[in-house]
Every structure is written in structure tokens, then in C-alpha cells.
Amino acid sequence: MLDAANNLLWGKVLIVLLITLGLAFSIASRFIQLRYFGRMFKVFGQAFDHQDGQINGFQAFILSIAGRVGAGNIAGVAIAISVGGPGAIFWMWLVGLLGMATSFLECSLAQLFKTREPDGSYRGGPAHYIMRGLNKKWLAAIFSILLLVSFGLCFSALHSYTVATSLHDAFGIPLLASGIAMAIALGMIIIGGIQRIVKVADVLVPIMAMGYVLVALVVIGMNINEIPSIILLIVKNAFGLEQAFGGGIGIAIMMGVKRGLFSNEAGLGSGPNIAAVAHTQHPAQQGIVQAFSVFIDTLVLCSCTAFIILLSDVYQGGGEYDGVVLTQMALAEHIGEYGRSFVSIALVFFAFSSMMCCYYFGENSLKFFTEENRPLFTAYRIAILALIVWGSMQELSTIFSLADLAMGFLALVNLSALALLFKVGLRLMRDFDQQIRAGIKHPVFDISKFQDLNIDKKSWGQGNTSPSDYERLVEVKNTCKEV
């Protein structure tokens, strides 16, 4: 029953809704993911821009990659190729491009409707824009519960199992030992709250992402003459022009879209929880930043795995390898036997970074209901650590199905909210566009233009240029043009 429900939800309903929303916003925004692609790189200039007690745009970007990047970038891509053939990668790229637009929409809204905490930090996400933007607290509560169950609890155990089995297969480390070590490491991180999670992600994510990309570039460099033929193979197979291996065009589309959505999480409602914590001058700026994290996840890291596999001779249609093992064997063919160990280590880093974010998603869900109940948050932390130890020793296919189902309903709630707030997202984008056209290099949010919305004034009352200053900037710009 769980499999049937998941196949209906993920195989049909969500694929249609996610692609439709991504395509609709891409067209309505005049493909903002392409128009502002160059601006996305400016996030790296914020790497040393710190606000006391707050998280800057670059840190939110790094934390978002930590949440998006996971086993799907290694195992998911391999499964897509095994089942759908090389053409699945083309559809994965396409859904990544559309996902950038969806991520812009949901993360800009998360910024707009965020709330300011007593310590000066921010909190937000889909539950907040559902409650404030749609005035539906009951639906926001349902979203928070689904987020807690799927990401906060179930996926923490699943990531633990992924890490433990990978270490056991590669190095013979006992499952229980891996589970205990992960629980201790995560416990030391989460006790410091979001600030410590960000500090660890600042170190962990660049190392794991750059290391994986570097190895992929070495493989590509070793096989540079074959790259044009591989790209041609991907395109031909995507449209059924060449069925070298894998399934037909329908399976290629389904697997590419499904694995792309699973990997970048755009539209599922997880990313906005991180986007909301950043200090920024305009909500759309964080939307642009988060769109870039989707690009890094799907069009860079997933492509790395795809080229490692497709440039090898390990896989042939219906071959004996699948998932992580296929990636391991392919890399071992390129750089020697230690390639298998590298994939296992990369998987550990990717999954552990996701575990940190899963904890924060659960904490954010609980804080939607209560801020003061410390015993509840302590119990949640203990439950997470216990699940990590327990999950490292279990085969969790049933829990995985439950988590998928909860995440599917989570996406349905979030996509419904995004559809209803579609015009608000466009208003934010147009305000940003207008300031750029007026010559404002760093657009600022003028809350007076959005008085009809239930925005937390404390979140936008400090650290932003006042309306009078903004108007003066435009006036000076126009005067300079006249002169």
C-alpha cells in the first residue's frame, strides 16, 4: 500500500505539479534563473560579511547546499542511469533549471515572511508564509508536523544507515560503532544551535563539494576526447533517438525528473527553512542565492557522478552494479581501487551534512508550536541521537516508504501555498528588477510598498535602507542622468 501510494504521488502527481509550477514561474519571471545567473556568484563576496548574531547570505547558501546534497548525488544518479539510461541525465538537468525558479519563489517568500527572534536571529519557512501570507495557521501546523516526521526524524535514521553501511562495506567498520560515532559528533554540533551548525557547514561543505568536483574534473580530463560523444549520447537517449542502454524515453523522463527532484528538493519546502535565517537587504536576493544552490546540487554535483559513470566501461545495459556500487566501480576503473574508498568517504560527508540540516528542520518545526518548552527540545535532541544509533543497524525500507509518503504530502502542502502566493513572489521580483533598472546596485526592501501583507516589521525595520533613503538614491541617479 505504501509503495502504491508513493508511486502515485511521486510518479505522477508531484512530477506534474513541480514541473508545472517551475515552468510557470520561469515564464512569468522571464527566466529569472538565467537573467540573474551572473549575480548568483556575488554571494561569494558575502563570505566575510558577518552580522552579530545573524547568518549572512553566503552562510545560508552553504547551509542550503549541505541540506540539498546527499546520497542522491551519488546513489540517486547511478540509479537514474541504471533504470532510465543516459537520457535520464538530460531530464535531470532540465528539472534542475526549472527547480532554480521554484527555489527562487519559495525562498524569496520565506525571507519576506520571516520573523525576528529575541536574540536578533531570524526564523521562517513554508509554515510562516502559509500562516502569514495565507492566514491558514492550521495548514501551517500540518506542514510543520510533516516536516518534523519526514526530515526531522525519519531521514535522520535513513542517512545514518547510508553512512554506516558505506563505512562497513569500504573499511569493515562495525555498524554500531559508526552509529555511536555519528551520534556523538552530531550531538556536539547541535548543542550549539544553528550558529554551530553553520560553522561546521562552512568548513565541511566546501571541502566535500570541491573535493568531489576536483576528482570528477580529473576523470573528465583523462577522457576529454570522449566528452562530446557522451553529451551527444545523453541528448539522443533523452529523446529516444538512441537506446544504447536503460529503458525507453518514458522511463528516462520519469527517472531523470524524479531523481532530480529528490536531489535538489526545490519545491518540497525544506530549503526555505534555511533561506529565512539569512540577513539580507531584499528577499529576492536570497531567492537568487538559493537558486544557485540548486544549480550546484543538480547541474554540477549530479553531473559529476553522471560523467564518472558514463565515461567508464563498468555499466552496460542491465549490468550487475547499481546505486553506490556502480559509482564506486566506475571511479575505481578511472583512478584505481582507492576510488571505491573515495566514493564511500564522499557519501559519508554528503549524508552527514544532510543529517545536520534534518535536525534543524525538525527544530524549526517544533519552534513553530512553542519557543519556551525546553524539555521538549531536549527530548527531540535525545530522540534524534537515539534514531541515528538505531538507524545505523537497521534495514529501513518500510521507514523509507513512510518518509517518502510524508515528504510527498509535505510537497503538496508547500506547492499549494506557492501557487496561492505566486503573485506575491512576482511582486518581489518586479520590485527587485525595478531597483536594478534604476541603477541601485544593491536593492533594498521597502516595507511600505507591501503594507497589505502580514509582514513582521521587526524583521525589516533594521539593517535596511529606509524608504526615504531609497527614494533619494533614485532621485540622485535620475539627476546624474540629466546632467
C-alpha positions in Angstrom: 0.0 0.0 0.0 2.9 2.4 0.8 4.6 1.6 -2.5 1.3 2.1 -4.4 0.7 5.5 -2.7 4.3 6.6 -3.3 4.2 5.6 -6.9 1.0 7.6 -7.5 2.3 10.6 -5.5 5.9 10.7 -6.8 5.4 9.0 -10.2 2.5 11.2 -11.4 1.0 13.9 -9.2 4.2 15.6 -7.8 6.1 15.4 -11.0 3.4 17.2 -12.9 2.9 19.8 -10.2 6.6 20.5 -9.6 7.3 20.9 -13.3 4.2 23.0 -14.0 5.0 25.4 -11.1 8.7 25.6 -12.1 7.8 26.2 -15.8 5.0 28.7 -15.0 7.3 30.8 -12.7 10.2 30.6 -15.2 8.0 32.1 -17.9 6.3 34.6 -15.7 9.6 35.8 -14.3 11.2 35.9 -17.8 13.5 33.0 -16.7 15.0 34.7 -13.7 17.3 31.8 -13.2 19.1 32.8 -16.4 18.7 36.6 -16.2 20.4 36.8 -12.8 22.8 33.9 -13.2 25.8 36.1 -13.1 24.5 37.8 -10.0 24.4 34.5 -8.2 28.2 34.4 -8.0 28.2 37.6 -5.9 27.2 35.5 -2.9 30.9 34.6 -2.6 31.6 38.3 -1.8 29.5 37.9 1.3 31.7 35.2 2.7 33.4 37.6 5.2 30.4 39.8 5.7 29.2 39.0 9.3 26.3 40.4 11.3 26.4 39.9 15.1 24.2 37.0 16.0 23.0 36.7 12.4 23.7 34.5 9.4 24.8 36.1 6.1 23.7 35.2 2.6 26.9 33.1 1.9 26.4 31.1 5.1 22.8 30.4 4.2 24.0 29.3 0.8 26.5 26.9 2.2 23.9 25.5 4.7 21.4 25.1 1.9 23.9 23.0 -0.1 24.6 20.9 3.0 20.8 20.1 3.1 20.4 19.5 -0.6 23.5 17.5 -1.2 23.2 13.9 0.0 23.1 10.3 -1.1 21.0 11.2 -4.1 24.0 12.9 -5.7 26.0 9.7 -5.7 23.5 6.8 -5.5 20.4 8.5 -7.0 22.2 9.5 -10.2 23.5 6.0 -10.6 20.0 4.5 -10.2 18.6 7.0 -12.7 21.2 5.9 -15.3 20.7 2.2 -14.5 17.0 2.3 -14.9 16.4 5.2 -17.4 19.6 5.2 -19.4 21.9 8.2 -20.1 18.9 10.2 -21.3 17.7 10.5 -17.7 20.6 12.9 -17.1 19.2 15.3 -19.7 15.8 15.4 -17.9 17.6 15.8 -14.6 19.4 18.9 -16.0 16.0 20.3 -17.2 14.3 19.8 -13.8 17.3 21.4 -12.2 16.9 24.5 -14.3 13.1 24.7 -13.5 13.9 23.9 -9.9 16.0 27.1 -9.7 12.9 29.1 -10.5 10.8 27.3 -7.9 13.6 27.7 -5.3 13.7 31.4 -6.0 9.9 31.7 -5.4 9.8 29.7 -2.2 13.0 31.1 -0.7 12.1 34.7 -1.5 8.7 34.2 0.2 10.5 32.6 3.2 12.6 35.8 3.5 9.6 38.1 3.1 7.5 36.4 5.9 10.4 35.6 8.3 10.2 36.6 12.0 12.8 38.1 14.2 13.8 36.2 17.3 14.6 38.0 20.7 18.3 37.2 20.2 18.3 39.1 16.8 18.3 35.9 14.7 15.6 35.1 12.1 13.3 32.1 11.7 10.9 31.2 8.9 10.0 28.8 6.2 6.8 27.5 4.5 4.9 27.3 7.8 5.5 31.0 8.3 4.5 32.1 4.8 1.4 29.8 5.0 0.4 31.4 8.3 1.2 35.0 7.5 0.7 35.0 3.7 -2.4 32.9 3.5 -3.7 33.2 7.1 -4.1 29.5 7.4 -2.4 28.5 10.7 -4.0 25.0 10.6 -2.3 24.3 7.3 1.0 25.7 8.6 0.7 23.3 11.6 0.1 20.3 9.3 3.2 21.3 7.3 5.3 21.6 10.4 4.3 18.1 11.6 5.0 16.6 8.2 8.4 18.3 8.1 9.2 17.0 11.6 8.2 13.4 10.8 9.9 13.2 7.3 13.1 15.2 7.6 13.4 15.7 11.4 13.0 12.1 12.3 12.8 9.5 9.5 15.5 10.9 7.2 17.9 11.2 10.1 17.8 7.5 10.7 18.0 6.8 6.9 21.1 8.9 6.5 22.7 7.1 9.4 22.0 3.8 7.7 23.6 5.1 4.5 26.7 6.3 6.3 27.1 3.2 8.4 26.7 0.7 5.6 29.1 2.6 3.4 31.8 2.6 6.0 31.2 -1.0 6.7 31.5 -2.0 3.1 34.6 0.1 2.4 36.5 -0.3 5.6 34.9 -3.0 7.6 33.8 -0.7 10.5 31.0 -2.2 12.6 27.6 -0.6 12.1 27.1 0.1 15.8 30.5 1.8 16.1 29.6 4.1 13.1 26.2 4.9 14.6 27.7 5.8 18.0 30.4 7.9 16.4 27.8 9.8 14.3 25.6 10.4 17.3 28.5 11.8 19.4 29.6 14.1 16.5 26.1 15.3 15.7 25.4 15.8 19.4 28.4 18.1 19.9 27.3 20.2 16.9 23.5 20.5 17.5 24.0 21.5 21.2 25.4 24.8 19.8 22.3 25.5 17.8 22.1 26.9 14.3 25.2 29.0 14.8 27.4 26.0 15.4 25.7 24.0 12.5 26.6 26.9 10.2 30.2 27.0 11.4 30.7 23.3 10.8 28.9 23.5 7.4 31.3 26.4 6.4 34.2 24.0 6.7 32.6 20.7 5.7 30.6 21.7 2.6 33.4 23.4 0.6 35.7 20.5 1.3 33.3 17.8 0.2 31.9 19.7 -2.8 35.2 20.9 -4.1 36.9 17.6 -3.5 34.2 15.7 -5.4 34.2 18.2 -8.3 38.1 18.0 -8.5 38.0 14.2 -8.8 35.3 14.4 -11.5 37.4 17.0 -13.4 40.4 14.7 -13.2 38.3 11.9 -14.7 36.9 14.3 -17.4 40.5 15.4 -18.2 41.6 11.8 -18.6 38.8 11.2 -21.1 38.4 14.7 -22.6 38.2 13.3 -26.2 35.1 11.3 -25.3 33.1 14.2 -23.7 31.4 15.3 -27.0 30.2 11.8 -27.7 28.9 11.3 -24.1 26.9 14.6 -24.3 25.5 13.5 -27.7 24.6 10.1 -26.2 22.7 11.8 -23.3 20.7 14.0 -25.7 19.9 11.3 -28.2 18.9 8.9 -25.5 16.7 11.5 -23.8 14.5 11.7 -26.9 14.6 8.0 -27.8 16.9 8.5 -30.8 19.4 6.1 -29.5 18.6 3.4 -26.9 22.1 2.4 -26.0 21.0 1.0 -22.7 18.5 1.6 -20.0 14.7 2.0 -20.5 12.7 3.8 -23.1 12.1 7.5 -23.4 9.2 7.4 -20.8 11.4 5.7 -18.2 14.3 8.1 -19.0 12.0 11.1 -18.4 10.5 9.7 -15.2 13.8 8.7 -13.6 15.6 11.9 -14.6 12.8 14.1 -13.3 12.2 12.0 -10.1 15.9 11.8 -9.1 16.4 15.5 -10.0 13.5 16.5 -7.7 14.7 14.2 -4.9 18.2 15.6 -5.2 17.7 19.4 -5.3 14.5 19.4 -3.1 13.2 22.5 -4.9 9.5 22.9 -4.1 9.5 20.3 -1.3 9.6 23.0 1.4 12.9 22.1 3.1 15.2 24.8 1.6 13.1 27.8 2.6 13.7 26.9 6.3 17.3 27.7 5.8 16.8 30.7 3.4 14.8 32.5 6.0 17.6 32.7 8.6 19.8 34.9 6.5 20.3 38.6 6.9 19.7 40.3 3.6 18.7 43.6 2.2 16.0 42.3 -0.1 14.0 39.0 -0.1 14.7 38.4 -3.8 18.4 38.5 -3.2 18.2 35.4 -1.0 15.9 33.8 -3.6 18.7 34.3 -6.2 21.3 32.8 -3.8 19.2 29.7 -3.1 18.5 29.2 -6.8 22.3 29.0 -7.2 22.4 26.2 -4.6 20.0 24.1 -6.8 22.4 24.7 -9.7 25.4 23.5 -7.7 23.5 20.4 -6.5 21.9 19.2 -9.7 23.8 20.7 -12.6 27.3 20.4 -11.0 27.5 17.6 -8.4 25.0 15.3 -10.0 26.7 15.8 -13.4 30.0 14.9 -11.8 28.6 11.5 -10.9 27.0 11.1 -14.3 30.2 11.7 -16.2 32.2 9.4 -13.9 29.8 6.6 -14.7 29.2 7.2 -18.4 32.9 7.7 -19.2 33.6 4.1 -17.8 33.1 0.7 -19.2 31.6 -0.7 -15.9 28.0 -0.2 -16.8 26.3 -1.9 -19.7 22.5 -2.3 -20.0 21.2 -4.5 -17.3 24.6 -4.7 -15.6 25.2 -6.2 -12.2 26.0 -3.0 -10.5 23.6 -0.4 -9.2 23.4 2.6 -6.8 26.6 3.5 -4.9 28.3 0.4 -6.0 28.0 1.4 -9.7 29.6 4.8 -8.9 32.4 3.1 -6.8 33.2 0.6 -9.6 33.2 3.3 -12.2 35.6 5.6 -10.3 37.8 2.6 -9.5 38.2 2.0 -13.2 39.3 5.6 -13.7 41.7 6.2 -10.8 42.4 2.8 -9.3 41.0 0.8 -6.4 41.1 3.6 -3.9 38.4 5.3 -6.0 35.9 3.0 -4.1 37.1 4.3 -0.8 36.8 7.9 -2.1 33.2 7.4 -3.0 32.5 6.0 0.4 34.1 8.9 2.2 32.3 11.4 -0.1 29.0 9.7 0.7 29.8 10.0 4.5 30.4 13.7 4.1 27.3 14.2 2.0 25.0 12.3 4.2 26.3 13.7 7.5 25.8 17.3 6.2 22.2 16.3 5.4 21.8 14.9 8.9 22.7 18.3 10.4 20.1 20.1 8.3 17.5 17.4 9.1 18.0 18.2 12.7 17.5 21.9 12.1 14.3 21.3 10.1 12.8 19.4 13.0 13.8 22.0 15.5 12.3 24.7 13.3 9.1 22.7 13.2 8.9 22.4 16.9 9.6 26.1 17.4 6.5 26.9 15.3 4.4 25.4 18.1 6.5 26.6 21.1 9.5 28.6 22.0 9.7 28.0 25.7 9.3 24.3 26.2 13.0 23.3 26.8 12.2 19.7 28.0 10.5 19.2 24.6 13.6 20.3 22.7 15.8 18.2 24.9 13.7 15.2 24.2 13.8 15.9 20.5 17.6 16.0 20.6 17.8 12.8 22.5 15.4 11.1 20.0 17.5 12.2 17.1 20.7 10.8 18.5 18.9 7.6 19.5 17.5 7.2 16.0 20.9 7.7 14.5 22.4 4.9 16.6 19.3 2.6 16.0 19.1 3.5 12.3 22.7 2.6 11.6 21.9 -1.1 12.3 18.5 -1.4 10.5 17.3 -2.1 7.0 14.8 0.7 6.8 12.8 0.1 3.7 9.4 0.5 5.4 10.5 3.7 7.2 11.9 5.0 3.9 8.5 4.4 2.3 6.8 6.2 5.2 9.2 9.1 5.0 8.7 9.4 1.2 4.9 9.5 1.8 5.2 12.2 4.4 7.6 14.2 2.2 5.1 13.8 -0.7 2.3 15.3 1.4 4.8 18.0 2.6 5.4 18.9 -1.0 1.7 19.0 -1.8 1.1 21.5 1.0 4.0 23.7 0.0 3.2 23.7 -3.7 -0.4 24.7 -2.9 0.9 27.6 -0.9 3.3 28.6 -3.6 0.5 28.6 -6.2 -1.6 30.8 -4.0 1.3 33.2 -3.3 2.5 33.2 -6.9 1.6 36.8 -7.5 3.3 37.9 -4.2 6.5 36.2 -5.5 6.2 38.1 -8.8 5.8 41.4 -6.9 9.0 40.8 -5.0 10.8 40.0 -8.2 9.5 43.1 -10.0 10.4 45.3 -7.1 14.0 43.9 -7.3 14.0 44.3 -11.1 12.8 47.9 -10.9 15.6 48.9 -8.5 18.2 47.2 -10.7 16.9 49.2 -13.7 17.0 52.4 -11.6 20.7 51.8 -11.1 20.6 50.6 -7.5 23.5 48.1 -7.3 22.2 46.5 -4.0 18.4 46.7 -4.0 16.7 47.2 -0.6 13.3 46.2 0.7 10.9 49.0 1.2 8.2 47.6 3.6 5.9 50.5 2.8 5.3 49.0 -0.7 3.9 45.8 0.9 1.7 47.2 3.6 -1.2 44.9 2.5 0.8 41.9 3.6 1.2 40.5 7.1 5.0 41.0 7.3 6.9 41.0 10.6 8.0 44.6 10.8 10.8 43.8 13.3 12.5 41.7 10.6 12.6 44.5 8.1 12.8 47.5 10.4 16.6 47.3 11.0 19.6 46.9 8.7 17.8 48.0 5.6 17.8 51.4 3.8 14.7 53.4 4.8 12.1 54.4 2.1 13.3 58.0 2.2 16.9 56.9 1.6 15.8 54.7 -1.3 13.8 57.4 -2.9 16.8 59.8 -2.5 19.1 57.2 -4.3 16.7 57.0 -7.2 16.4 60.8 -7.4 20.2 61.2 -7.4 20.5 58.6 -10.1 18.0 60.4 -12.3 19.7 63.8 -11.7 23.0 62.3 -12.7 21.5 61.0 -16.0 20.1 64.5 -16.7 23.5 66.2 -16.0 
